Amino acid sequence: MGWISIASIAGIVLVALFVLGLILARLYQRASKKVSFVRTGFGEEKVIMERRRAGVAGVP
């Protein structure tokens, strides 16, 4: 395996991590000061309020 192969694999991994970060950032929702929301699913309901910049990744 030459250095070009290793660099290619490293580049692909970095691009994949960047895309994953973009997806998670797009799905992340924060509760505002005036509005809270309830996340359902994943086993239980969870109320998300404005405390400590709380938020959750909302997966459709």
PDB file with one MODEL, atoms N, CA, C and O in Angstrom:
MODEL        1
ATOM      1  N   MET A   1       0.841  -1.179   0.000  1.00  0.00           N
ATOM      2  CA  MET A   1       0.000   0.000   0.000  1.00  0.00           C
ATOM      3  C   MET A   1       0.884   1.239   0.000  1.00  0.00           C
ATOM      4  O   MET A   1       1.694   1.436   0.906  1.00  0.00           O
ATOM      5  N   GLY A   2       0.725   2.052  -0.999  1.00  0.00           N
ATOM      6  CA  GLY A   2       1.524   3.265  -1.081  1.00  0.00           C
ATOM      7  C   GLY A   2       0.898   4.401  -0.306  1.00  0.00           C
ATOM      8  O   GLY A   2      -0.208   4.289   0.221  1.00  0.00           O
ATOM      9  N   TRP A   3       1.625   5.489  -0.250  1.00  0.00           N
ATOM     10  CA  TRP A   3       1.129   6.634   0.509  1.00  0.00           C
ATOM     11  C   TRP A   3      -0.079   7.270  -0.161  1.00  0.00           C
ATOM     12  O   TRP A   3      -0.893   7.908   0.507  1.00  0.00           O
ATOM     13  N   ILE A   4      -0.206   7.103  -1.476  1.00  0.00           N
ATOM     14  CA  ILE A   4      -1.373   7.649  -2.177  1.00  0.00           C
ATOM     15  C   ILE A   4      -2.638   6.905  -1.753  1.00  0.00           C
ATOM     16  O   ILE A   4      -3.688   7.523  -1.581  1.00  0.00           O
ATOM     17  N   SER A   5      -2.549   5.599  -1.586  1.00  0.00           N
ATOM     18  CA  SER A   5      -3.699   4.811  -1.138  1.00  0.00           C
ATOM     19  C   SER A   5      -4.111   5.208   0.276  1.00  0.00           C
ATOM     20  O   SER A   5      -5.297   5.362   0.567  1.00  0.00           O
ATOM     21  N   ILE A   6      -3.138   5.368   1.133  1.00  0.00           N
ATOM     22  CA  ILE A   6      -3.425   5.748   2.518  1.00  0.00           C
ATOM     23  C   ILE A   6      -4.034   7.150   2.565  1.00  0.00           C
ATOM     24  O   ILE A   6      -4.974   7.392   3.321  1.00  0.00           O
ATOM     25  N   ALA A   7      -3.506   8.064   1.767  1.00  0.00           N
ATOM     26  CA  ALA A   7      -4.052   9.421   1.723  1.00  0.00           C
ATOM     27  C   ALA A   7      -5.476   9.416   1.169  1.00  0.00           C
ATOM     28  O   ALA A   7      -6.321  10.182   1.632  1.00  0.00           O
ATOM     29  N   SER A   8      -5.745   8.571   0.194  1.00  0.00           N
ATOM     30  CA  SER A   8      -7.096   8.474  -0.372  1.00  0.00           C
ATOM     31  C   SER A   8      -8.086   7.965   0.664  1.00  0.00           C
ATOM     32  O   SER A   8      -9.182   8.509   0.799  1.00  0.00           O
ATOM     33  N   ILE A   9      -7.708   6.933   1.389  1.00  0.00           N
ATOM     34  CA  ILE A   9      -8.579   6.378   2.431  1.00  0.00           C
ATOM     35  C   ILE A   9      -8.812   7.412   3.529  1.00  0.00           C
ATOM     36  O   ILE A   9      -9.937   7.577   4.001  1.00  0.00           O
ATOM     37  N   ALA A  10      -7.753   8.107   3.934  1.00  0.00           N
ATOM     38  CA  ALA A  10      -7.896   9.139   4.962  1.00  0.00           C
ATOM     39  C   ALA A  10      -8.808  10.262   4.475  1.00  0.00           C
ATOM     40  O   ALA A  10      -9.614  10.778   5.249  1.00  0.00           O
ATOM     41  N   GLY A  11      -8.695  10.641   3.221  1.00  0.00           N
ATOM     42  CA  GLY A  11      -9.558  11.677   2.656  1.00  0.00           C
ATOM     43  C   GLY A  11     -11.013  11.256   2.638  1.00  0.00           C
ATOM     44  O   GLY A  11     -11.897  12.051   2.959  1.00  0.00           O
ATOM     45  N   ILE A  12     -11.269  10.010   2.263  1.00  0.00           N
ATOM     46  CA  ILE A  12     -12.639   9.493   2.239  1.00  0.00           C
ATOM     47  C   ILE A  12     -13.228   9.480   3.645  1.00  0.00           C
ATOM     48  O   ILE A  12     -14.388   9.845   3.836  1.00  0.00           O
ATOM     49  N   VAL A  13     -12.440   9.064   4.626  1.00  0.00           N
ATOM     50  CA  VAL A  13     -12.908   9.034   6.016  1.00  0.00           C
ATOM     51  C   VAL A  13     -13.218  10.451   6.504  1.00  0.00           C
ATOM     52  O   VAL A  13     -14.233  10.668   7.164  1.00  0.00           O
ATOM     53  N   LEU A  14     -12.355  11.409   6.185  1.00  0.00           N
ATOM     54  CA  LEU A  14     -12.600  12.790   6.607  1.00  0.00           C
ATOM     55  C   LEU A  14     -13.858  13.364   5.961  1.00  0.00           C
ATOM     56  O   LEU A  14     -14.632  14.057   6.622  1.00  0.00           O
ATOM     57  N   VAL A  15     -14.066  13.085   4.686  1.00  0.00           N
ATOM     58  CA  VAL A  15     -15.270  13.562   4.007  1.00  0.00           C
ATOM     59  C   VAL A  15     -16.511  12.921   4.625  1.00  0.00           C
ATOM     60  O   VAL A  15     -17.521  13.596   4.821  1.00  0.00           O
ATOM     61  N   ALA A  16     -16.443  11.620   4.934  1.00  0.00           N
ATOM     62  CA  ALA A  16     -17.579  10.928   5.545  1.00  0.00           C
ATOM     63  C   ALA A  16     -17.903  11.524   6.916  1.00  0.00           C
ATOM     64  O   ALA A  16     -19.075  11.716   7.240  1.00  0.00           O
ATOM     65  N   LEU A  17     -16.890  11.816   7.720  1.00  0.00           N
ATOM     66  CA  LEU A  17     -17.115  12.429   9.033  1.00  0.00           C
ATOM     67  C   LEU A  17     -17.702  13.834   8.893  1.00  0.00           C
ATOM     68  O   LEU A  17     -18.564  14.226   9.680  1.00  0.00           O
ATOM     69  N   PHE A  18     -17.247  14.581   7.911  1.00  0.00           N
ATOM     70  CA  PHE A  18     -17.772  15.921   7.668  1.00  0.00           C
ATOM     71  C   PHE A  18     -19.244  15.861   7.276  1.00  0.00           C
ATOM     72  O   PHE A  18     -20.053  16.646   7.772  1.00  0.00           O
ATOM     73  N   VAL A  19     -19.592  14.939   6.394  1.00  0.00           N
ATOM     74  CA  VAL A  19     -20.985  14.781   5.962  1.00  0.00           C
ATOM     75  C   VAL A  19     -21.855  14.349   7.139  1.00  0.00           C
ATOM     76  O   VAL A  19     -22.970  14.848   7.292  1.00  0.00           O
ATOM     77  N   LEU A  20     -21.370  13.436   7.967  1.00  0.00           N
ATOM     78  CA  LEU A  20     -22.113  13.007   9.150  1.00  0.00           C
ATOM     79  C   LEU A  20     -22.349  14.181  10.096  1.00  0.00           C
ATOM     80  O   LEU A  20     -23.441  14.322  10.646  1.00  0.00           O
ATOM     81  N   GLY A  21     -21.346  15.015  10.288  1.00  0.00           N
ATOM     82  CA  GLY A  21     -21.502  16.203  11.125  1.00  0.00           C
ATOM     83  C   GLY A  21     -22.532  17.171  10.569  1.00  0.00           C
ATOM     84  O   GLY A  21     -23.310  17.750  11.326  1.00  0.00           O
ATOM     85  N   LEU A  22     -22.544  17.353   9.250  1.00  0.00           N
ATOM     86  CA  LEU A  22     -23.548  18.218   8.628  1.00  0.00           C
ATOM     87  C   LEU A  22     -24.955  17.675   8.833  1.00  0.00           C
ATOM     88  O   LEU A  22     -25.882  18.434   9.113  1.00  0.00           O
ATOM     89  N   ILE A  23     -25.114  16.373   8.694  1.00  0.00           N
ATOM     90  CA  ILE A  23     -26.432  15.760   8.879  1.00  0.00           C
ATOM     91  C   ILE A  23     -26.912  15.943  10.315  1.00  0.00           C
ATOM     92  O   ILE A  23     -28.059  16.328  10.542  1.00  0.00           O
ATOM     93  N   LEU A  24     -26.042  15.671  11.281  1.00  0.00           N
ATOM     94  CA  LEU A  24     -26.431  15.824  12.688  1.00  0.00           C
ATOM     95  C   LEU A  24     -26.719  17.284  13.034  1.00  0.00           C
ATOM     96  O   LEU A  24     -27.642  17.561  13.800  1.00  0.00           O
ATOM     97  N   ALA A  25     -25.952  18.210  12.490  1.00  0.00           N
ATOM     98  CA  ALA A  25     -26.204  19.630  12.746  1.00  0.00           C
ATOM     99  C   ALA A  25     -27.540  20.059  12.157  1.00  0.00           C
ATOM    100  O   ALA A  25     -28.235  20.893  12.736  1.00  0.00           O
ATOM    101  N   ARG A  26     -27.898  19.502  11.027  1.00  0.00           N
ATOM    102  CA  ARG A  26     -29.177  19.840  10.381  1.00  0.00           C
ATOM    103  C   ARG A  26     -30.361  19.296  11.185  1.00  0.00           C
ATOM    104  O   ARG A  26     -31.416  19.930  11.233  1.00  0.00           O
ATOM    105  N   LEU A  27     -30.199  18.130  11.816  1.00  0.00           N
ATOM    106  CA  LEU A  27     -31.287  17.509  12.562  1.00  0.00           C
ATOM    107  C   LEU A  27     -31.417  18.036  13.992  1.00  0.00           C
ATOM    108  O   LEU A  27     -32.455  17.842  14.625  1.00  0.00           O
ATOM    109  N   TYR A  28     -30.372  18.706  14.513  1.00  0.00           N
ATOM    110  CA  TYR A  28     -30.380  19.168  15.899  1.00  0.00           C
ATOM    111  C   TYR A  28     -31.359  20.316  16.067  1.00  0.00           C
ATOM    112  O   TYR A  28     -31.342  21.271  15.289  1.00  0.00           O
ATOM    113  N   GLN A  29     -32.212  20.226  17.081  1.00  0.00           N
ATOM    114  CA  GLN A  29     -33.197  21.266  17.363  1.00  0.00           C
ATOM    115  C   GLN A  29     -33.039  21.715  18.805  1.00  0.00           C
ATOM    116  O   GLN A  29     -32.913  20.898  19.717  1.00  0.00           O
ATOM    117  N   ARG A  30     -33.047  23.023  18.993  1.00  0.00           N
ATOM    118  CA  ARG A  30     -32.970  23.576  20.341  1.00  0.00           C
ATOM    119  C   ARG A  30     -34.303  24.168  20.724  1.00  0.00           C
ATOM    120  O   ARG A  30     -35.042  24.676  19.881  1.00  0.00           O
ATOM    121  N   ALA A  31     -34.600  24.097  21.994  1.00  0.00           N
ATOM    122  CA  ALA A  31     -35.817  24.733  22.508  1.00  0.00           C
ATOM    123  C   ALA A  31     -35.515  26.206  22.756  1.00  0.00           C
ATOM    124  O   ALA A  31     -34.465  26.547  23.301  1.00  0.00           O
ATOM    125  N   SER A  32     -36.435  27.075  22.357  1.00  0.00           N
ATOM    126  CA  SER A  32     -36.245  28.508  22.582  1.00  0.00           C
ATOM    127  C   SER A  32     -36.712  28.878  23.993  1.00  0.00           C
ATOM    128  O   SER A  32     -37.180  28.023  24.744  1.00  0.00           O
ATOM    129  N   LYS A  33     -36.580  30.144  24.338  1.00  0.00           N
ATOM    130  CA  LYS A  33     -36.994  30.596  25.667  1.00  0.00           C
ATOM    131  C   LYS A  33     -38.495  30.486  25.865  1.00  0.00           C
ATOM    132  O   LYS A  33     -38.957  30.265  26.984  1.00  0.00           O
ATOM    133  N   LYS A  34     -39.260  30.636  24.796  1.00  0.00           N
ATOM    134  CA  LYS A  34     -40.713  30.645  24.914  1.00  0.00           C
ATOM    135  C   LYS A  34     -41.358  29.318  24.558  1.00  0.00           C
ATOM    136  O   LYS A  34     -42.539  29.113  24.837  1.00  0.00           O
ATOM    137  N   VAL A  35     -40.618  28.429  23.958  1.00  0.00           N
ATOM    138  CA  VAL A  35     -41.217  27.185  23.460  1.00  0.00           C
ATOM    139  C   VAL A  35     -40.390  25.998  23.933  1.00  0.00           C
ATOM    140  O   VAL A  35     -39.161  26.016  23.866  1.00  0.00           O
ATOM    141  N   SER A  36     -41.067  24.983  24.404  1.00  0.00           N
ATOM    142  CA  SER A  36     -40.406  23.709  24.683  1.00  0.00           C
ATOM    143  C   SER A  36     -41.059  22.672  23.786  1.00  0.00           C
ATOM    144  O   SER A  36     -42.127  22.921  23.226  1.00  0.00           O
ATOM    145  N   PHE A  37     -40.439  21.528  23.644  1.00  0.00           N
ATOM    146  CA  PHE A  37     -41.053  20.480  22.848  1.00  0.00           C
ATOM    147  C   PHE A  37     -40.825  19.133  23.497  1.00  0.00           C
ATOM    148  O   PHE A  37     -39.931  18.970  24.327  1.00  0.00           O
ATOM    149  N   VAL A  38     -41.638  18.177  23.112  1.00  0.00           N
ATOM    150  CA  VAL A  38     -41.579  16.833  23.680  1.00  0.00           C
ATOM    151  C   VAL A  38     -41.074  15.883  22.614  1.00  0.00           C
ATOM    152  O   VAL A  38     -41.655  15.773  21.534  1.00  0.00           O
ATOM    153  N   ARG A  39     -40.003  15.209  22.924  1.00  0.00           N
ATOM    154  CA  ARG A  39     -39.475  14.199  22.020  1.00  0.00           C
ATOM    155  C   ARG A  39     -40.075  12.859  22.410  1.00  0.00           C
ATOM    156  O   ARG A  39     -39.978  12.451  23.567  1.00  0.00           O
ATOM    157  N   THR A  40     -40.683  12.181  21.474  1.00  0.00           N
ATOM    158  CA  THR A  40     -41.238  10.854  21.732  1.00  0.00           C
ATOM    159  C   THR A  40     -40.410   9.829  20.974  1.00  0.00           C
ATOM    160  O   THR A  40     -39.663  10.166  20.056  1.00  0.00           O
ATOM    161  N   GLY A  41     -40.555   8.593  21.371  1.00  0.00           N
ATOM    162  CA  GLY A  41     -39.783   7.533  20.734  1.00  0.00           C
ATOM    163  C   GLY A  41     -38.528   7.239  21.525  1.00  0.00           C
ATOM    164  O   GLY A  41     -38.292   7.837  22.575  1.00  0.00           O
ATOM    165  N   PHE A  42     -37.734   6.333  21.029  1.00  0.00           N
ATOM    166  CA  PHE A  42     -36.506   5.902  21.697  1.00  0.00           C
ATOM    167  C   PHE A  42     -36.772   5.457  23.131  1.00  0.00           C
ATOM    168  O   PHE A  42     -35.928   5.644  24.008  1.00  0.00           O
ATOM    169  N   GLY A  43     -37.959   4.861  23.373  1.00  0.00           N
ATOM    170  CA  GLY A  43     -38.241   4.272  24.668  1.00  0.00           C
ATOM    171  C   GLY A  43     -39.074   5.109  25.617  1.00  0.00           C
ATOM    172  O   GLY A  43     -39.805   4.548  26.433  1.00  0.00           O
ATOM    173  N   GLU A  44     -38.994   6.419  25.546  1.00  0.00           N
ATOM    174  CA  GLU A  44     -39.736   7.239  26.503  1.00  0.00           C
ATOM    175  C   GLU A  44     -39.936   8.639  25.940  1.00  0.00           C
ATOM    176  O   GLU A  44     -39.287   9.036  24.972  1.00  0.00           O
ATOM    177  N   GLU A  45     -40.851   9.381  26.568  1.00  0.00           N
ATOM    178  CA  GLU A  45     -41.042  10.783  26.216  1.00  0.00           C
ATOM    179  C   GLU A  45     -40.051  11.624  27.002  1.00  0.00           C
ATOM    180  O   GLU A  45     -39.748  11.320  28.156  1.00  0.00           O
ATOM    181  N   LYS A  46     -39.551  12.669  26.385  1.00  0.00           N
ATOM    182  CA  LYS A  46     -38.607  13.550  27.057  1.00  0.00           C
ATOM    183  C   LYS A  46     -38.973  14.988  26.721  1.00  0.00           C
ATOM    184  O   LYS A  46     -39.109  15.347  25.552  1.00  0.00           O
ATOM    185  N   VAL A  47     -39.131  15.811  27.757  1.00  0.00           N
ATOM    186  CA  VAL A  47     -39.464  17.218  27.561  1.00  0.00           C
ATOM    187  C   VAL A  47     -38.161  17.998  27.438  1.00  0.00           C
ATOM    188  O   VAL A  47     -37.297  17.920  28.311  1.00  0.00           O
ATOM    189  N   ILE A  48     -38.027  18.746  26.355  1.00  0.00           N
ATOM    190  CA  ILE A  48     -36.835  19.551  26.108  1.00  0.00           C
ATOM    191  C   ILE A  48     -37.199  21.007  26.368  1.00  0.00           C
ATOM    192  O   ILE A  48     -38.074  21.568  25.708  1.00  0.00           O
ATOM    193  N   MET A  49     -36.513  21.614  27.346  1.00  0.00           N
ATOM    194  CA  MET A  49     -36.769  23.017  27.673  1.00  0.00           C
ATOM    195  C   MET A  49     -35.475  23.802  27.493  1.00  0.00           C
ATOM    196  O   MET A  49     -34.448  23.230  27.127  1.00  0.00           O
ATOM    197  N   GLU A  50     -35.516  25.103  27.746  1.00  0.00           N
ATOM    198  CA  GLU A  50     -34.433  26.014  27.421  1.00  0.00           C
ATOM    199  C   GLU A  50     -33.241  25.944  28.384  1.00  0.00           C
ATOM    200  O   GLU A  50     -32.260  26.658  28.178  1.00  0.00           O
ATOM    201  N   ARG A  51     -33.294  25.137  29.389  1.00  0.00           N
ATOM    202  CA  ARG A  51     -32.207  25.097  30.365  1.00  0.00           C
ATOM    203  C   ARG A  51     -30.886  24.681  29.725  1.00  0.00           C
ATOM    204  O   ARG A  51     -30.825  23.687  29.000  1.00  0.00           O
ATOM    205  N   ARG A  52     -29.862  25.422  29.989  1.00  0.00           N
ATOM    206  CA  ARG A  52     -28.498  25.119  29.547  1.00  0.00           C
ATOM    207  C   ARG A  52     -28.408  24.807  28.060  1.00  0.00           C
ATOM    208  O   ARG A  52     -27.709  23.881  27.650  1.00  0.00           O
ATOM    209  N   ARG A  53     -29.113  25.581  27.266  1.00  0.00           N
ATOM    210  CA  ARG A  53     -29.075  25.435  25.815  1.00  0.00           C
ATOM    211  C   ARG A  53     -29.384  24.007  25.396  1.00  0.00           C
ATOM    212  O   ARG A  53     -28.722  23.444  24.525  1.00  0.00           O
ATOM    213  N   ALA A  54     -30.408  23.426  26.033  1.00  0.00           N
ATOM    214  CA  ALA A  54     -30.774  22.040  25.783  1.00  0.00           C
ATOM    215  C   ALA A  54     -31.307  21.875  24.370  1.00  0.00           C
ATOM    216  O   ALA A  54     -31.923  22.780  23.807  1.00  0.00           O
ATOM    217  N   GLY A  55     -31.061  20.726  23.825  1.00  0.00           N
ATOM    218  CA  GLY A  55     -31.556  20.409  22.495  1.00  0.00           C
ATOM    219  C   GLY A  55     -31.491  18.914  22.273  1.00  0.00           C
ATOM    220  O   GLY A  55     -31.046  18.157  23.136  1.00  0.00           O
ATOM    221  N   VAL A  56     -31.941  18.502  21.106  1.00  0.00           N
ATOM    222  CA  VAL A  56     -31.962  17.085  20.781  1.00  0.00           C
ATOM    223  C   VAL A  56     -31.875  16.942  19.269  1.00  0.00           C
ATOM    224  O   VAL A  56     -32.346  17.804  18.528  1.00  0.00           O
ATOM    225  N   ALA A  57     -31.274  15.856  18.818  1.00  0.00           N
ATOM    226  CA  ALA A  57     -31.244  15.559  17.386  1.00  0.00           C
ATOM    227  C   ALA A  57     -32.540  14.846  17.032  1.00  0.00           C
ATOM    228  O   ALA A  57     -32.789  13.733  17.495  1.00  0.00           O
ATOM    229  N   GLY A  58     -33.356  15.480  16.219  1.00  0.00           N
ATOM    230  CA  GLY A  58     -34.648  14.916  15.829  1.00  0.00           C
ATOM    231  C   GLY A  58     -34.519  14.108  14.555  1.00  0.00           C
ATOM    232  O   GLY A  58     -34.409  14.672  13.466  1.00  0.00           O
ATOM    233  N   VAL A  59     -34.531  12.805  14.681  1.00  0.00           N
ATOM    234  CA  VAL A  59     -34.419  11.934  13.512  1.00  0.00           C
ATOM    235  C   VAL A  59     -35.824  11.623  13.018  1.00  0.00           C
ATOM    236  O   VAL A  59     -36.633  11.078  13.768  1.00  0.00           O
ATOM    237  N   PRO A  60     -36.129  11.962  11.764  1.00  0.00           N
ATOM    238  CA  PRO A  60     -37.483  11.706  11.257  1.00  0.00           C
ATOM    239  C   PRO A  60     -37.798  10.227  11.148  1.00  0.00           C
ATOM    240  O   PRO A  60     -38.898   9.858  10.737  1.00  0.00           O
TER     241      PRO A  60
ENDMDL
END
